[in-house]
Amino acid sequence: MSTVDQAPRGGATRGRDGARAVIVTADDFGLSREANAGILRAHREGVLTAASLMVAGAARDEAAALARENPALDVGLHLVVCMGGSVLGPARLRGLVDAAGRFGDNPVGAGMRYFFSRRARAPLRDEIRAQIDTHLELVGRLAHIDGHLNFHVHPAIADILLELCAEYRVPCMRLPREPVLTTLRLARDHLPRKLIEAIIFRSLSRRTRRMMAARGIRTNDWLFGLHQSGHLSAGYLLGVIHRLRPGLTELYFHPAADIGAQPPSLAAWREVELLTDPRIRAALDGAGARLTNFAELARA
């Protein structure tokens, strides 16, 4: 096995019995009514077990109501510090957001600024705390946190977030470390991008994992959804399921349904179809994979 595909040490559920558990997560809950509708359908009719809420999203109140109506759906926080809205707004985050309270749309620029600007740390801490508080007010529970564009493992963000996870007793967090060789065996498109992503997120995840272990925060052993995001297909997903390894694997998606207003992207619509495809559930059953979520992991 390549070192790129080795399991994270101190993972969540790897055991000697070879058991396989799968969390199926939808990011961007609350982004739009289309995203909410796609997530709800994927949960009620398909294999979706978890969602991640954008607490400053345009449809966050509807998403929170749906979370309360569907307690089996584990709703965590989708932390936003780039390409999305803030909770505190420009008065508290001057220079980090625009006049409408939105973070910038350039991930590289935002990442560099957060890393080198110590002046940004205090307002970022206030915003991350505000997002956690807002999530708890809206949903009433918080078992896991991940990040929009996986910014939660950025060194400056992870340092703040992990301290707050310990303070708020958030038990789980995603590690975006995908076995890139498995993905490339199934889909060789966008090869340079995937390799660059693998190098970046493997390094960031290694650092974050050490900090999580020191605080007793649990995570996934494996993950898919990073390198093939926006290009998922039934063939790819079935191939991943066929290759599931012992331990806890998170599969994450960005589904959205057409509800007659603003049509979602074709990729998002297809992900709803994938998550409700009977072949996917049958493949999970055939692989001996147990569907679970982070809330259940925290209770175990």
N, C-alpha and C positions, 0 to 999 in steps of 0.2 A: 504493500500500500504506500502511495506517495505520502510524504509528510504534509502535503497540502490537504489531504483527506483524512488525517488522523483525528480521532475523537478528542474533544476538549476534555482535559483532565478535570475531575471534580464535577462532572455533568450531573444531570438531574436524576435519571432513572436507569442508567446502564446497570445490568445485573448479570449474574452468571447463568440465568435460565434462558437467555436469549429473547426475552419478551420485547415486543415492539408496541410503543404507544405513539399516537399521532394527535397533535393539536392542529386544527385547521382554523386559521385566523383571517379575518377580513380587516384590512386597514381602512382608514378614511371614513369611519362611521361618523355621521354628522356633517360631512362635507357638503352634501346636497341631499335632496329628497330622493333623487335617483340612486345615490349610494345607499341610503337607508333602505329603500325598497329592495334593492338587490341583495343586501345583507340579510334582511328579514326572510326573503324567499329561500336563500341558500341555507339558512338555519332551519327553517320549518320544513323544507322539502328536500334538503340535501345533507351534506356532511359537515357544514360549518359549525364549529363549537365555540368560537370566540370572535370578538371584534375589538377594535381599538378606536376610541372616541377622540375626535378633534373638538376640544371644548370651546374653541372660538369659531367653529364652522357655522355656516349659514343655517344648517338644519340640525344644530346640536340639541335644541329643545325637543324636537320630534324624536331624535335618536335616543335621548334620555328616557322619554316616555316609553318607547319600544323596549328599552333595556329593562324597565320596571315591569313591563307586561310579559317579558320572556326571561324569567330568572335563570333558566338553564343556559342562556347565552352569557358567557363570561366576558364582561365588557371592561377592558383595561383602558389606560390612557395612551393616546397617540401623541406624544410630545411634539410640538411644533416650534422650531426656532428658525425656519427657513421655508420659503414658498408657502406661506399661509398666514392666517391672522393671529394676533396676540390677544391676551386677556387684558393686560394693563393699558395698552394703547400708547400713543406718542407722548403723552404728558409724563409718563413714568419711564419710557424707553426711548427717550430722545436720541436720535442718531442710529438706533437699531431698527426702527420701523418707519414707514412713511406716514403721511398725514392721516391715512385711513387705518393706521394701526397694523399694517401688513409688513411682515419681514421681507427682505429682498428675495429675488428669484434666482440669484446666482449662488449655487451651493459652494463652489470653490472660493468665491469672494467671502461668503459668510464664514466658511471654515477657517480661512486665513485670519479674518478679523477676530473671531472668537479666540483663536490660539494666541495671537500676538498682543491683543489689547486687554490689558488688565483692568482698564476702566469699564470694560463691558461685563466683567464678572458679576459685580453687585446687581446691576439691573437684570442680568440673565437669571441670577439666583431668585430674585423677586418674581420674575415671570414664571419660572419653573414651579416655584411654590404656589403661585396663583393658579396655575393650570391644575396642579394636584388638588388644591382646595376646591376649585370649581368642579372638577370631576366628582369629588366626594359629595358635594352639594347636589349635583345633578343625578348621580347614580346611587350613591350611598355605600359603595363598596369598591375596592381597588386591589386586585390580586396581581396585576402585571402592568408593566410599562414597556413601550417600545417607542420608536421615534420616526417621524416623517423623514424620509430619505435616510433613515437609520442614523440620524444625527445624535442619537442618545449615546453612541460610543465615541463621539468626538472627545478628545481628552479634556477640554475645558468644560464641556457639558457633562460628561460622565463623572468628573470629580464632584460637581455640584449635585447631580441627580442621585448618586449613590449615597451621599450624606443625607439627602432628604428621604430616600427610600428607607434608610435605617431609622430616621426620625419618625416617619409615618408608618413604619412597619409594613412596607410593601414587600411581599415575599418573593416575587418573581420578576425577571426582566429578560427580554429577548437578547440572544447573541446572534448577530447576522453573519455567521461564518458558515458558508455553504461549501459542501464538497465539490469543488469546481470540476474535477475530473469526471465525476459522475454526470454533471450537467453537460459537459462537452461530449461525452459519449452519446448523449441523447440529442443534443442540438449544438452544432458547431457554428451557428450564425453569431455574428458580433464577437468573434473570438478575441480581438485585442481589448475591447471594453471589458469582457468577462475576466480576462487575466489581470487587468489593472485593478478591477474591483476586488478580485480575490486577494491580491497582495495587500491592498489598503485595508480591507475589512478583516483579513486574518490578523494583521498586526494590531489593529484597534481592538479587536475582540480578545486577543491574548491579554492585553493590558487590562481591559475591563473585567475579564474573567477572574483575574487574580484579586482585584478589588472586591468583586462580588463574593468570592469565596471567603474573604476575610470578614465580610459582614453577614455571611449566612444566607445570601440571596441566591435563589435557585434559578436554573435556566434550562434551555433545551440542549440536548447533546448534538443534534443535527438540525439543519434548516434548509429549505428550498423555497424559492420565490424571489431571491435577490437577483441572480444573473439573468433569469429568463422573464423578468417582470415586463408585462406588456406584450409578451410573445408566447404565452402559454397555450398549449394544445392538449387534446386528449392523449395523443401518442406520448408526448413528453411526460404528462402527469402519470399515466399508467406505467411508463418506464421507471419513474422515480419510485412509485409504490412497489413495483416488482423488486427494486433494489434497496428497499428499506433495511436499515441495520438495527441491531438490538439497541434499545434505549428510547429516548424521547425525541421525536422529529417534529418540528413545526413546519407546516406548509402555509405560506401566507399569500393573500390575493388582494385585489382591488376591484371587487365586483360592483356593478351598478346596473339597474334595470331601466327600461324605457317605460315611463309612466305617462307619456303623452305631452310632456312639457319640453324640457331641454334634453334631447336625446343624448345618452351617454356615448362614450367612444365605443367602437366596435370591439376593442379588446376587453373593455370592462363588461360589456354585454355578454361576450363569449365566456367570461369567467363565471357568470351566473349559470350559464348552461353547463359548464364543466362541473360546478359544485353540486348541481342537481342531476347530473348524469348517472343513471343506475349502474353503469359500468365502473364508476369510481368507487362507489360503496362496495360493489361486488369484489373489486380488486383489493380493497382494504381488508375485507373479510377473508379473501383468499390468502392474503399475506399474514393473516393472524394478527392484524394490527387493531389495537383497542383505541377507539376515539376518546379523547379526554380534553381537558383544558387546564389553564394555569391555576384556576381556583381549586380544582380537584387536586392538582399537584401540591398546592400549599396546605391542603387539609391532610394529605397522606402522611 
